[in-house]
Amino acid sequence: MRILVIEDEPKAARYLERGLSENGFVVDVAHDGEEGVFLATTREYDLLIIDIMLPGRDGWSILGKVRASKPTPAIFLTARDGVADRVKGLELGADDYLVKPFAFSELLARVRSVLRRGPGRQPEILRIADLEIDFPRQKVSRSGQPIRLTSKEFALLSLLVRRAGEVLSRTLIADLVWDINFDTDSNVVEVLMRRLRSKIDDPFQAKLIHTERGRGYVLAER
């Protein structure tokens, strides 16, 4: 699932990006209000995490602009701790309001809670053939055997499973898993795909991850 963090303080932005990425989310970061509202209104996200005091445009107006066009869930994460601020945030349509400083474990719990009740909520557990992936717990098993994955391997598998049956290009995978402009000379996608296949497919007779020559990769039962 993809999250947009709109936070102008570099250290806080890096902390959020790293923590959320390590828990299986694909994270984009905007460092000012104008970039934040542009990304939030032109790209699809499962959740927005928004600071209120931002250069260019404040968090209130960002959420107002987003709410005019789409129902993306949003959490305000801010040092503004007044009751009036909390009420204003919730009245604008925020799904939650967390005050800095905060414990990352609490933020993560609130993120998962909002995503569970958000619009277009995805199932928490998906099964394809004998493969089972538990998204909240980041647990994967095949034929009942637990499979240990790194955070990047889990992010790649999550993408393949969420879009099972769809051929995903190397460029799209690079964008969604690494959030990078894809360099055609880079083999990062192939390297991670080989690592994932060594765990998901190699120990089992039936293969689930397939290469479509010249097009990309697809997860499907064949």
LINCORTA-V114841 format. One record per residue. N is the residue number from 1. RES is the residue in one letter. PSI is psi in degrees with one decimal (* if undefined). Layout:
N_RES_PSI / N_RES_PSI
This chain:
1_M_147.9 / 2_R_131.4 / 3_I_138.7 / 4_L_121.7 / 5_V_122.7 / 6_I_100.7 / 7_E_125.4 / 8_D_-15.3 / 9_E_114.3 / 10_P_-43.8 / 11_K_-44.3 / 12_A_-40.3 / 13_A_-44.0 / 14_R_-39.2 / 15_Y_-46.3 / 16_L_-44.6 / 17_E_-46.0 / 18_R_-47.4 / 19_G_-44.0 / 20_L_-39.1 / 21_S_-40.9 / 22_E_-18.2 / 23_N_21.0 / 24_G_5.5 / 25_F_149.7 / 26_V_126.8 / 27_V_128.2 / 28_D_149.0 / 29_V_131.4 / 30_A_136.0 / 31_H_1.8 / 32_D_170.0 / 33_G_-37.5 / 34_E_-43.7 / 35_E_-38.6 / 36_G_-46.7 / 37_V_-33.3 / 38_F_-49.9 / 39_L_-42.5 / 40_A_-29.9 / 41_T_-15.3 / 42_T_-15.0 / 43_R_163.4 / 44_E_125.0 / 45_Y_151.4 / 46_D_-21.8 / 47_L_144.4 / 48_L_136.0 / 49_I_116.2 / 50_I_126.6 / 51_D_157.1 / 52_I_-48.0 / 53_M_100.9 / 54_L_149.3 / 55_P_144.8 / 56_G_-49.3 / 57_R_133.6 / 58_D_167.6 / 59_G_-33.1 / 60_W_-50.4 / 61_S_-29.9 / 62_I_-49.9 / 63_L_-38.8 / 64_G_-42.2 / 65_K_-43.5 / 66_V_-45.1 / 67_R_-20.4 / 68_A_-17.6 / 69_S_-22.0 / 70_K_156.3 / 71_P_31.8 / 72_T_127.0 / 73_P_149.4 / 74_A_143.2 / 75_I_127.8 / 76_F_130.7 / 77_L_104.3 / 78_T_159.9 / 79_A_-10.2 / 80_R_109.0 / 81_D_10.6 / 82_G_149.3 / 83_V_-40.9 / 84_A_-37.8 / 85_D_-42.8 / 86_R_-44.9 / 87_V_-44.4 / 88_K_-44.4 / 89_G_-45.0 / 90_L_-36.3 / 91_E_-29.4 / 92_L_-12.6 / 93_G_8.3 / 94_A_145.0 / 95_D_-19.4 / 96_D_165.6 / 97_Y_115.8 / 98_L_133.7 / 99_V_137.2 / 100_K_149.7 / 101_P_155.8 / 102_F_160.7 / 103_A_130.5 / 104_F_-34.7 / 105_S_-36.5 / 106_E_-43.3 / 107_L_-45.7 / 108_L_-41.1 / 109_A_-40.7 / 110_R_-38.1 / 111_V_-48.4 / 112_R_-37.3 / 113_S_-45.6 / 114_V_-41.6 / 115_L_-33.7 / 116_R_-33.2 / 117_R_0.0 / 118_G_167.9 / 119_P_141.8 / 120_G_31.8 / 121_R_133.5 / 122_Q_152.9 / 123_P_146.8 / 124_E_-26.7 / 125_I_128.5 / 126_L_145.5 / 127_R_132.3 / 128_I_117.9 / 129_A_-124.6 / 130_D_11.8 / 131_L_130.4 / 132_E_132.3 / 133_I_122.8 / 134_D_105.2 / 135_F_-48.8 / 136_P_-37.0 / 137_R_-4.8 / 138_Q_47.0 / 139_K_137.4 / 140_V_139.8 / 141_S_155.7 / 142_R_128.9 / 143_S_34.2 / 144_G_-1.7 / 145_Q_122.8 / 146_P_142.4 / 147_I_123.7 / 148_R_126.4 / 149_L_149.6 / 150_T_170.0 / 151_S_-39.3 / 152_K_-39.7 / 153_E_-40.8 / 154_F_-40.9 / 155_A_-42.2 / 156_L_-45.3 / 157_L_-40.6 / 158_S_-43.9 / 159_L_-47.0 / 160_L_-41.5 / 161_V_-44.3 / 162_R_-30.1 / 163_R_40.5 / 164_A_137.7 / 165_G_-9.7 / 166_E_130.8 / 167_V_123.3 / 168_L_126.4 / 169_S_160.0 / 170_R_-38.0 / 171_T_-44.5 / 172_L_-42.9 / 173_I_-44.3 / 174_A_-40.1 / 175_D_-44.1 / 176_L_-31.1 / 177_V_-37.1 / 178_W_-15.3 / 179_D_52.0 / 180_I_155.0 / 181_N_119.3 / 182_F_129.9 / 183_D_118.6 / 184_T_-18.4 / 185_D_-7.0 / 186_S_144.9 / 187_N_23.1 / 188_V_-37.3 / 189_V_-46.3 / 190_E_-40.8 / 191_V_-47.5 / 192_L_-36.8 / 193_M_-40.3 / 194_R_-42.3 / 195_R_-42.6 / 196_L_-43.2 / 197_R_-34.4 / 198_S_-23.9 / 199_K_-38.3 / 200_I_-37.2 / 201_D_-43.2 / 202_D_-38.7 / 203_P_-1.9 / 204_F_151.1 / 205_Q_-46.7 / 206_A_128.5 / 207_K_138.5 / 208_L_-28.2 / 209_I_122.0 / 210_H_147.0 / 211_T_126.9 / 212_E_105.1 / 213_R_126.6 / 214_G_-2.8 / 215_R_-45.7 / 216_G_-141.2 / 217_Y_152.7 / 218_V_141.5 / 219_L_119.3 / 220_A_152.2 / 221_E_119.7 / 222_R_*
